[in-house]
């Protein structure tokens, strides 16, 4: 039988709100499930999130101004998630930059995610021109068969 103290413990997290004095913007709190899905490569959860909020496909969802694509390619895993996300978003969204002025392609290069880099290039070939110097410098030149 649950006592009143048990019920209080169950409801502790129900009233947690972001501290308004902390410089975390409220808008980022609503994206936590999407950030978690991108980190885990859980496309089903992300797709449901996008069905409810289509603008989240291109939104900067962290205080570092990262998109779901920045996060997904940064993990270096879950290629299926990256592919689905890249195909779902507008081409221009691949050019969104984070607080360091990096696109998701830059992030993929920094972490050595060749498959993620390739997905971005194939969807938006103009990224080859705008980001090539950084990508080649960071990740090394791709072999001939890796070019889009």
N, C-alpha and C positions, 0 to 999 in steps of 0.2 A: 504494500500500500504506500502510495506516495504521500510524503509529508509536505507541509507548506514550505519547508526549506528546500526540499527536492524541486518543487515547482518553481521556486525563486531561482534556483541554479539553472533550470532549463530555460528560463526567460532572460537570463543575464544578457545575452547577445542581442536580444530583440530591440533594445533601446540604445545601442551604440550608434552614435552619430559622429561624423567627422568633426574635429575641433575647428571651429571657425577662425581661431587665431592662427592656426597653422596655414601656411601658404600653399595648401593643396586645393585646387579648384574643384568645386562640387561636381562639375561635369565629368571628371575622370572616375568618380566613384561608380557611376552607372555602367562603366565599361569593364569593371573587374571580371565578370564572367567571360567576356570576350578575350581579355588578356590571358586568363587562365586557359581558355580553349586553345588559343594560339600557342601558348607554351607547351601544352600537352599534345598538340596536333589533333584535337578533337573537332573534326569538321562538322559533325552532326549538331553539336552545341553552337558552333559559330554560325552555321547556316540558319538555325532557328533565331539566333540573335539578329542576323541580317534580315530575315523575313519580317521581324518586328521593327527594325530600324535600318533601312537601306543606306542611310547616310553613314552608318558605322563602317561600311566597306572602305571609305576613303578618309574617315575621321582620324585625327591624331588623338590617340586614346590613352596616352600616358603623359605625365608631367614633362617627360623628355621629348614630347611631340612625336612619338613613334606611332605608326599605324600597325594594324594587325599583321601586315606583311613584313614590316621591319622586325617585329617580334618573332614571327614564324621562321623567317630565313635566318635570324640570329641564333636560333636553337640548333641549326644544322641538321635537323631531323624532320620527320613527317613531311616528306616531299609531296605526298598526296594532298596534304593540307595547303601547301604552297601552290601547287598546280590549280586546285579548285579556286583558291582565293584570287590568283592572278587572272584566271579565266572569267571570274565573276565581276571583277572591278573594271572601271573604264580605263582605257590606255593611259590617259593623262595622270591617273592616280599613282602610277608607278614612278612618277617624277616628284612626288611629295617628299619633302626633306624634314629631317628631325632637327633637334636643337643644335646638333653639330654640323648641320647642313649636309647630311648624308641621306642619300636615297636608300631604298631597300637593297638595291644592287650593290651599293657601297658596303652595306652591312653584311651581305652575303659574301662579298670579297674578303672583308676583314676576318670573318670566322672560317673562311676556306670552304664555304658551301657552294661548290661548283654546280651542283644540280639546281639549287635555288637561283644562282646567277644566270644559268642557262634559261630557266623559266622566264625570268624578267626580260632577258634579251629577246627571246622569241616573241614575246607579247608586244614589246615596244623597241623596235630596232634602233630608234633614235637614241636610246640609252647607251648604245655602243659608242656613239660619238661623244656624248656629254660626260660619260663616266669612264671611258676606256683607260685614260691615263691612270686614274686612281686604282681601278680594278687590276690592271696589268702590274702596276707597281706593288700593290698589296698581295695579290693572289698569284702573281706570275702569269705569263702569257698562256692562254689556253692552247691545248693542242689543236691542230687544224680541224679535226672532227668535232670539236666542242663548240666551234663558232656556230651561231644560229643559221 
